[in-house]
Amino acid sequence: MNEKKRSTEEAIRARAEERARVHAVWDADLEPFKQELEARFQISDLNELRDRIVSSEELVRFIMSWLPRFKVWHNKWAWVIYTVIDTKVRYDPTPLFQFFDGTENETHRWYIGETFRLTKPMGDISAWLVEKLLDPDVGSCKENLAEALARHAPKDVTEEALTQIIDDWPVVAGVLAVVGTEKTLRLLESKRDDFAARATKSSDVSESDRLYWERERDSRPPGLVEPHMVKIVDKAIRRIKKRLEKRAKAKGRSPHSESQSLRLAKLPEIRTDEFAADVNLLIEKIETGPEGSVTADVAGRHDEDEVGFRIHLRAGMQPGLVNSNESGFHVDGVVFESVGKVSDRFVVALADIYDVRGVRKRMKTKVAFTTIAIEGDPGNIECEPVFFKLFYEEPDGGGYCEIFLAINIPAGQVELKEKDQDNRRRVLMAIAMSSRPR
């Protein structure tokens, strides 16, 4: 027993020493980065970096410049790739392209796909995404790449690419549920039984192999169909059917007049999806009050209908945190106001896009948010873009959410950017009429 105990203690000690050695290598590789980060941006910890990177183009460029400079993968992931995921500004994706092509590790590639899924790089990256999706040497990161393609490419481009790989990667049916047409519906229906049969056969795979594939994504073979993937295909079939039925029903309504059709054609389509929901709207009318307040009517289109609402910005708001106090926060700094049926349709559109059920189909008369400008100066909003973070809390403490609002008056554009997918129901509950008695 003493010999066994001594052997166990030695093994524990050896693992601890190896862990300490690895962390020492990480720390040595990280130290020059931390020194430069603190010298240039006065940032000394990862949490502060993630807060600041949301809206700082300069900081994103600095972080990306370190992707090839780090020697340790852990630092590339924790301090570059996983950090850039949080940004809401555009950036040059070239370092991520190069890193993706330079590694065969599917886990590394998976995180790069996740970054493209959740952010907006400069330029058109759809051709690169299609190339990687069709590359047989790229493995299970294709699930993330497919979701990224749905965000950055036209629906027909996404549909064409994903239907070519559905046999080997049926999990992408989850994306086809969002972009698929009747052609995709027929394809999925024709393959559904084959997927179910292959899923039954895959049950013979040993548990040890399954665990290995989960841990080492690059070793997961194409063509493997697990039972949950069949459920994804079934859900995609149902969702495409529902969308096609809804579209057919909409076409059966009274047609728009020529002037209405021309007006709708000029409005941006709300073509967000379940993977990254950033809603683009057009500023149609804007008024500035004598003390600097701003009122803007914004609009878009969804399912061939106009949607929109009114935004009020209070006067006297300051940019960000001023002198390390909270004077940059403004209670009721931004107010969303309903303008009638157009706003009710906006709630319906957002619920459809977010795939959230059980929300009333009417917008509240007014919704007030506590506001902080994390990029740009609200006092100069007529001349420069301003990026706000909005906070909402029910008066009775029953609900809380956060969302980003980008207002670019010179370009005539407004964008609602979600903080994360977990916020979706709470955002809708904030702006929609409550079903609870008041």
N, C-alpha and C positions, 0 to 999 in steps of 0.2 A: 504493500500500500504506500509505504514511504517513497519507494522508487517511482510509482505511478504519479504520486502527488508532485514529486520533484520534477518529473518530466512535463507535467501540465504547467507548472509554474514557469519552467524554462520556455515553453512554447508561448505562454502569455507575454513573458518579458521580451521574447524575440519579436513578436508582433508589435508590441509597444515601441520597441527600438526602430523597427522598420517604418512604422507610422510617423515617428518623430523625424526620421531621416527624410521621408517623402515630403513632410510639411516644411522642413528646412529648405529643401530644393524649391518648393513653391514660393516660400517667403523671399528667398534670394532672387528669384526670377521677377517677383512682384515689386520689390523695393524701388527700383528706378522709376517704375510707373507711378507709384504712390508719391514719390518725391516730386515728380513733374506735375502730377495732378494737384497737389497741394500748392505748389509754387505758382501755377498758372490760374487755378480756379478756386483756391482756398477750400478744397474739399479733402477731408481726411478719412471718410468711411464710406462703405458701400451703400448704406441706406440714403445718405445725403446725395450720393452720385445718382441714384435712381430717381430721387425727387427732382433733381436739377435737369436730368437728361430729357425729361418730358418735352421741354420746349426750347432747348438751347442747341442751335445748329452748330455753333463753334465747339461745344462739348462733344457732340456726336462725332464730328470730324476728328477730334483728338482721340476719342475712344477707338474709332475705326482704324486710326493710324497705328495702333498698338497690336492689331490682330496678327500681322506678320512678325512683329518684334518680340512678342512673348514666345518663349521656348517651351513652356509647359502647357499642355492642353487644358488643364484645370483652370488656369488663368485666362486663356483664350475664351473659355466658356463663361466663367463667372463674371469676368470684368469687361468683356466685349460683347459676345453674342447674346448672352442672357440679359445684359444690361440694355443693349440697343432695342430689345423687344419693347421696352417701356416708352420709347420716344414717340412723339406725335409729329415730329418734323421730318421733312424729306432728307435723304442722305444718298451718297454715292454707293451703290451696292457692289462695285467692282471687287473690293477686298473679300467680300463674302463669296462671290463667284469663284475667285481664285482659290480660296480656302476649300470650298466644296470640291472643286476639281482636283485639288491636291491631296485629298484624303480618301481612303476607301472605307473608313469607319462610318457605318450607317448611323450610329448614334450622333456623331458630330454633324453629319448631314441632316439628321432629323431636326436638330436645334436650329440650323440655318433655315430649313423649311419653315419652322415655327416662327422665326423672325420675319420672313417674308409674308407669312400668313397674317401677322398682327401689325405690320408697319407699312409705310408707303415710301419705297425707294424712289429716287429720281429716275426719270425716263421710263421706257416701256420694257418691263422684264418678262413679258408673256412669252416671247420667242425662246428665251433661255429656259423658262419653266417647262414649256412643251418639249424642248430638246431633252431635258433630264427625265421627264415623265416617260418618254418613248425609248430611253436608253436602257437596254436590258441589264446593264451592269449596275444600275442604280436600284437599290432595294426598297425596303419597307418605308423609307422616308417619303415615298411617293404619296402616302396618305396626306401628309402635310403640304407637299408640293401641289397636290390637286386642290386643296383648299385655298392655297395661295393663288393658284391660277384663276379660281372662281372669283377672287377679289380683284385681280389686276387685268383680266382679259375679258373681251366680249363673251357673252354666253355661248354663242355658236362655236367659238374657238375652244372654249373649255369643253363643251359637249363632244366635239370632234376628237379631241385628244383623249379624253377619258373613256370613250366607248372603244378606243383601240386597245386599252389595257385592262378592260373590265374582266376578261377571262382569267388573267393572272392575279389581278388585284381587285376582287369584288368589293372590297371595303370602300372603294371610291364611289360606290353607288350612293353613299351619303351626300356627296357633292352633286352627283347627277340629279338627286332629288330636288335641288335648288335650280339647276340650269336646264334640265332635260326637257325635250320636246316630245311630241307623239312618237317620233322615231325611236327615241331612247326608251320610252315606255314599252314599245313593242319588243325592243331588244331585251330589256330586263325580264319581261314576261316570258320570252322564249328561253331564257337561260336560267330562270328561277329553279326549275326542277333539277337541272344539272348541278347547280350550286348546292342544293339540298342533298343530293346523292353524294357529292364529293365531301360535304361536311360530315355525313355519316361515316364515310371511309376514314376521314381524318381523325375520328375518335379512336382509331387504333394506334395513333401516335403515342409514344410513351410519355409519361408525365415529365420525366427528366429532360426529354427533348423539348417539350413545351416550355419548361422553365428556362432552358438554355436560350431558346429563341426569344423569349421575353427579355432576357438579360442582354443578349447580344443581337441587336436588331439586324446587323448585317448578315447574320447566319440564318435568318428566317427565310425559308424557300418561297419563291413565287408560286402561285397556284394553290397554296394551302387555304382551304376554306373551313373556317371554324363556325360553329352554330350561330354565334352572335352576328357573323357576317350575313347569314341568310336573313336574319331579322332586319339588318340594315337594308338589304335588297327589298324585302317586303315593305318596309316603311317608305322606301323611295318610290315604289310602284304606287302606293296609296297617295303619297304627296303629289306626284306628277298628275295622277288622275284627278285629284281634287283641284289642282291649279288649272288644268285644261277645262274642267267643267265650269269653274268660276269664270274663265276667259270667254267660254262659249255663251254663258249667261250674260256677261257684260256686252257682248256683241249684239245680243238680242234686244238691248235697250234702244231707246230713241237715239238716233245718231246726233253727234254734236253739229252745230252750225259751222259753216266754213270759217267764220271769225274765231269761234271757240277752238276749232281744230288747229288753226294757225297759232293761237295763243298757247295751247297745250304743247305744241311742237317746240316752242321756245323755252319751255320750262325743263329743268334738269330732271331726269328720271331718278326716282329713289330706288336704285338697284343695289342696295346693300344685301347682305346675305347672312346666314346664321354663323358665319365664321368671323366676320369683322364688320360691324354695323356702324359705318360713318355716313351720315345723311347729308347730302349736298342740297342746298336750297338757293334760290335766286332772290336777291333783294329787289322787290318791285317798286317800293315806295319808301322814302326816308324823310324824316322831319327832324330838325334840330331845334330844341327849346332855347330860350334866351339865356339860360344859365348853363347850357352845355349838355342837357339831357338829350337822348336820341331815341326816336321811335322808328322802327322799321317793320314793314310788312314783307314777309318772306313766303315763297311758294315753290312747289315742285309738283311732280305728277307721279301717280301710281295707279296701275290698272286703268289707264286712260281717263283718270279723273284728276282734277286739280286738288292739291292738299296744301295746307299752310297755316300760319298763325302770325301774331304780332309780337314783336320783341321791344321791350322798354329797357333802356339803360339809364340809370340815375346819373345826375350830374355830380361832379366833384370826386369821382373815383380816382384813386392813386394807383400807380403800378406796383404790384408785388408787395413784398414785405419791406417796409420803410424803417430804416434805422433800428432793425432787429426787434421792432414791436409789431403789433398786429393791426396797424393802421391800414394795411393793404387789404384787409377783409372788410366787406361792405354788406351789411344786412339789407336784403331787398335790392341788391345791386342790379340784378337782372330779373325782369318779370316777363313770363310768357302769357299772352292774352288770347283768348279764343275770339275768332272773327266769324263764328257761326258754323254752318255745315262744312265749310272747307276745313276748319280745324277739327271737327269731329271725324272727318275722313282721314286727317293726318293721324289721329289716334288709332284708327282702324288699320291704316297702312303700317304704322310702326309695330302694332301687335302682330300683323302678318309677317313682317320682316323679321321681328325678334322671335317668331314662333311661340308667342305667349298667349295663353287662353284665359278666359274668365275675367277679362277686363271690360268695363262698360265702354260703349262706343260713343262716348261724348267727352269732349275736353272740358276741363274746369274753366270757369270764367277767367280766373287769373291764377298763376302759379308763381310765387316769389322765391328766389334763390339767394342765399348768401354767396358772395362772389369774391374771387381774387383774380387779378390779371397777372398771369405768370409769364406772359411775353407781350411786349408792346405797352404803350401808354394810352390808357382810356381817354385822357385829356386831349389826345391828338388822333382820336379814332377816325376822324374823317379823312386823314391823310395816310394812315398806316394800319396794317393788320394788327389786331389785338386778339390774344389767345387767353380765354377765361377758363377757370375751373369753377363749376357751380356745385353748391351743396344744398340739399333739400332735406328737411326733417318735418314730419307731421307734428302739428301743435301738441298732440297728445303723446308724442314719442313713439307712435305706432309704426313709423317707417322712415328709412334714411337711404339716400342715394347720392351718387356723385356722377357728374357728366362734364365733358369739355365742350366749350362753345368757341369756335373760331369765327371772327367777324372781319371781313375784308371789304370795307366800303368802297375803296378805289376800284376793286375788281367786281363789285356788285354781288358778292358771294357770302353765304353763311354756311357753316358746317357744324353739325352735331357729331361729336366723337365720343364713343363709349369708353368708359374707364376699363371695364371688363365685362364679360358675359354674365357674371353673377349679378350684375346691376340691372339687367334688362327688365325683369318684372317690376323691380322697385322704381325704375324710371317711369314706366308706364303707369304705375299706381300713383306716382306723383302728379302726372299731368292729366290723368283721366278722372272723370267723375267717380266718386266713391259709391259703391253699392251699399255701404253701411249707412244706417240712419244717423243724421247729424243732430 
